[in-house]
Amino acid sequence: GVDASAGLGWGCCDQDAVDGGSFPSTCVGMQTYSEFQDACGDPAPECAAEWSTYIECVYAEVVDVINGDLTGAAPLNCDLNCTATYYS
């Protein structure tokens, strides 16, 4: 599988986790996923925009991995946002 953890020290894209269904399978679920929210964290204001963009990018890779596993299902097209806890 694709490893999009990018050196953060946690396996955000461990193939067993994806296969085991422990990742959310909806965009709302992914947006509110605790690991995503934790990764977004509370960065220093001077680098918050860059950090948020980076984490959103990492999790976009996660969504790609999930899409690869959702055989026959509609692919997720999530616009994840570190500054939003929930989609309105």
N, C-alpha and C positions, 0 to 999 in steps of 0.2 A: 504493500500500500504506500500511498504518499505520506511522508512524514513532514507535516507543516509546522512542527513545534519550533523549528528555527532556533534551536539552542536555548529555549526558555527553561529547560529542565523538567518539562512534563510532556507526556506523550499525548498530544491533542488528537493525533490521527492514528493511534494504534489500531491496526487492522482488526484485531480481535474485538476491540471495543466497538468498532463500526459494525462488524459482522454480528456482534452480540446484541446490537440494538440499544446500546446504552446512550447513544447520542440521540438528541431529539430528531424527529422526522418531519417537523414543520418549522417554518421560519419564525413564528412566534415562540415556539419552544426553544429554538436556537438562540434567539435574541435574549430570552430570559434565562438561558442555561447558566447555572451557577459558575461553571468554569469560565465561560465567556465573560460574565460580569466580573469575576475575580481577576481575570487577566486584564480587563480594562482598568480595574483598580482605581486608584486615586493618585494619578501621576502629578509631578510638580507642574505648576501652571506654565512654566516656560517651555516645557516639552510635551504638554498634554495633547496638543493637536497631532504631533508626530507620533506619539505613542498610540493614541487612539486609532490613527490611520494604519499603523503597523498591526495592531491586534485585529482590526477589522479585516485586514488583508490575510492574516494567518487563518482566521475563521472562514474567510471566503474559500480558502483551500480545503478546509474541513468539509464545507458544503459540497465542493467538487468531489471529494472522496465519497460522501454520502450519496451524491447523485449517481456515482459509478456503481453503487451497491443497490440502488433502488430500481432493480430491473423491471422495466415495464411501467413503473410509476412515473407520474409527472415530475420532471426535475424541479428541485427547489431553486427559486431565483430570489435569494434573500439579500436585502440591502441592510446588513447589520450595522448598528450604530452604537458605539460605546457610550455616547452621551444620553441615550434613551434607554430606560429600563424596560419599557413596554411599547409595543406599537399601539398607536391610538386607534 
